Amino acid sequence: MKKQKSRYEIFREKVKIILYGTDTILGRMFDLILLGLILLSVLLIMLDTVQGISSKYHDQLLICEWVITIFFSIEYILRIISIQKPIKYIFSFYGIIDLLAVLPMYLSIFLPAASILSIVRALRFLRLFKILHIPQINHQSVQLKEAIDASKEKILVFIYFVLISTIIIGSIMYLVEAKESGFTSIPMGIYWTIVTLTTVGYGDISPQTPLGQFIAAFVMILGYGIIAVPTGIVTAEFAKSSLRNNSVSGKKTCKNCQSQVHFDNAKYCYQCGTELQNN
């Protein structure tokens, strides 16, 4: 005899359909309402920082923000109790973002300035990709994630090299330039190096000696290369990911090298150049 479900279990199932069922009518309606409230919340936070509006409508904006925060809090709790493995959701990417969306307003009770941190709710707009189910966007996001994962070690090594370079250059500039130029310490020299390498160039500190200006010119040119390197690394990995995802496995196999990684319309092997034939 089949065991009858309790009211609590029925309630959990209905909540799960609404919160996680993006393919259902109720689920899609809830997602659209949720996105609307996120947009409204972000607008309220921005308006509250405008002096003229905040001085007149601060209390009203605060009440609206608390109403939205309570709604998000209830939603977060319901998401936890409606699934079989709540821990998996709590520590997932979206679970952490959902928690960060409600925490700032509660922290503002003790630290009023913390309410501004509620702007992180804008990250919840990332759910839009899950709601819309656009294959092209999902496909590209997967490829981008694969490219970043594949290139993170190379980028970390590159950043390590850049950090060492900034320490060395900053120390040299401290020795070359006088304190009157603004290079009062090695940390200030490192600060100037980072600002110059990133091609920002605030101009608050600038070398005055010919040698210092020569080093500055070299650092500026080096900065363009530093920007290009991580971009090139990710681009190369993205191209490899595109090749893997657009390949046809088993339909076209190279008779020479046995490779099956080829573009859909490829006529020649990507690895050795041998003419391909459909299996």
N, C-alpha and C positions, 0 to 999 in steps of 0.2 A: 504493500500500500504506500502510495506516494505521500510523503510528509507535506502537510500544508504549510505554506510560508507564513511567517509572522508579519504583523503590520510593519515592524521595523525593517524587515528584509524587503518588503514591497516598496516601502518608502525609499530605501537605499537604491533599489533598481530604478525607480522613477527619477530620482535625483541624478543618478549616473547617466541616464539617457539624456537628460536636459543639459548637464554640464559637459559631458564628453561626447555625446552623440551629434557630431557636426553634420551628419547625413540625415538627421531627423528634422521635422518642421520645428518642434519645440527647441531642439538643440541649436538650430540655426538662428531662431528668433532670439534666444538667450545670448548667443555670441554677438549678434548685432547690437543688442541692448548694452552688453558689456563693453563693446568697442565705443559706443556712444558715450557711456559714462566715463570711460578712460579719457576720451577726448575732452569732455566737459571738465573733468578734474584737472587736466593739464592746463586748460585755459583759465580756470579759476586760480590756480597757483600763480600763473604768469600775471594775471590782472591784479592780484593782491600785492605784487611788487611795484605796481604803478602808483606813485605817491598820491595823485589826485583821486584815483578810484579807491585806493585802500583807505584813505582818510574818511571817505563818505560811506563806503559799503563794506568795511572790514568785517563787521559782525555778521552780515548776511552771507558774505563769501565764506566765512569760517563755519557757519552753520551748514551750508551746502557741502563743504568739504568733509565735515564730520558725518553727514548723512551718507555720502559716497563711501567714506572709509568704513562705516558700519556695514554697508552693503558688501564691500569687498571682503570684510572680515567674515561675514556669514558665508559668503561664497567659498572662501578659503577653507573654513571648517567643514562645509558640506563636501568639498572635493576630497578631503581627508577621510571622512567617514563613509563615503559612497563607493570606495574601491577596496579591493581585497588586500592590496599591499600599499598602505598609506606611506610607509617609510620611503618607498621608491619614488613616490610623488614629491614628498617633502624635500628630498635632497636632489631632485631633478632640476634641470635648468629652469623650466617654467615654475616649478614649485618654489624655488628660491626667489625668483622675480615676484611671484604673487605675495610672498611673505614681506619682501622689501617694499611692496606697494602699500602695505598697511602699517608697518612699524613706525615710520616717521611721525605720523599724527599722534600716536600714543606717546612717543618720546617727547613730543612738543609740550606735553603736560608738565614735564620737568625742565626741558630745554626748548623754549619757544621758537628759537631759530631753526630747530630740527624739522619743522613743518615744511620748509623749503625743499628738503630732501625727498618729499613726496613726488617731485618731478620725475623720479625714476619710474613712475607708473607708465611713462611713455614707452618703456621697454615692453610693456604688455601688448603693444601694437604688433609685436612679432607673431602673435597668435593669428594675425590676419592671413598669413601664408597657410596655416593649417586649416583655417575656415574656408578659404576660397578654393582650395584643392586645384591649383593651377599646375599642371604637370611640368610645364616649361620652367616655372620658378622653382618648384621643388627639385627638379633635375639639376638646375644650375646651382642651387644652394648646396646640394650634396657634393657636387664637383668642387665647389669652393672650399667646403669643409675638408674634403680629401686633400686638396692642394695645400691648405694651411697645415694640416696634420703632417703631411709628408715633408714640408719645408721648415718645420719649427726648430729642428735641431740645427740646421744650417743658419737660420736666423739668430738663434741663441749664441752660436759661435761668433757670428758677425757682430752682434751687440757687445759681446765680451771684448772683441777686438776694438770696437769703437770706444768703449769705456776706458780701456788702457791707453788708447791714443789721446783721449781728452785729458787724462791725468798728466801724461807726458807733455803735451802741448801747453796745458795750463801752467805747469811748473816752469817751462821754458819762458813763457810770456811774463811770469812773475819775476824771473831773473833779468830779462831783457828790458822790460818797461819799469819806469819809476812809479812810486806810489802816487805821485801827482796825476798819473794817467788813469788811476782808478784800480790798478792791479795791486791792491793792498795786501793780498794774501794768495796762497795757492788755490784755496777754494774759489776766490773771486776770479782767478785765472781760468779755472775749470768751468765756471759759470759762463765766462766770455766765450770760451771754446765751444761749449754746447750751443750757445745762442748763435754763434757764427757758423758752425757746422750745419745747423738746421736751416741756414739761410734766412733766419728771422731778422737778425741784426738790429737790436733795439737802439743802439747808438749811445746807451748810457755809459758804456766803457769802450774806449777806442785807443789803439796804440798811437804813440806820437813819434817814436824813433823810426828811422828808415828800416832797421832790421825788423822791428816789430810790425811795421806795415807790410814788409815782404812776407813775413810769416802769416799775417792776416790774409793776404791775397792767396797764399797757398792753401790756407784752411778753407777759404770761401770756395775755391775751385774743387777742393776735396769734398766739400759738402754736397755738391751736385752728384758726385759719384756715390756717396754714401746713401743718398736718397734712391738712386737707381738700382743699387745692388739688391736690397730685399724685394723690391718690385720685380726684378728679373727672376729671382729665385721662385717667388710665388707664381709668376706667369709661366715659367718652365714647368712647374709641377701641375699647374692648371691645364696646360696643353697635354701633358701625359695622362692626366685624369680624363680629359675629353676623349683622347684616343682610346682609352680603356673602355669608357662608357659607350662610345659609339661603335665599338667593334662588334663583329658578328662571329661568335664562337661556334666552331663546328661547321659553318657553311663554306668558309674559304680557308683552306689550310695550304700553306706553302709547301710544295713538294721538296724544296731544297733544304730549308731550315726548320720545317714543321711548325712555324709560328702561326697562331690563329688570331693575332691581334692586328686587325686591319679596319680601316673605315668601311662603311657600308658599300660605297661605290668604288672601292679601291680596285685597280686592275693589276697593280704590281705590289709585291711584298714590301712592307714597311721596313723590314730588317735587312733583306739581301737584294731586293729589286727583281726577284724572279716573278714572271707572269703568273697571276693567280687564276685558278679554275674553281668553279663551284663544285662542291662535293656531291 
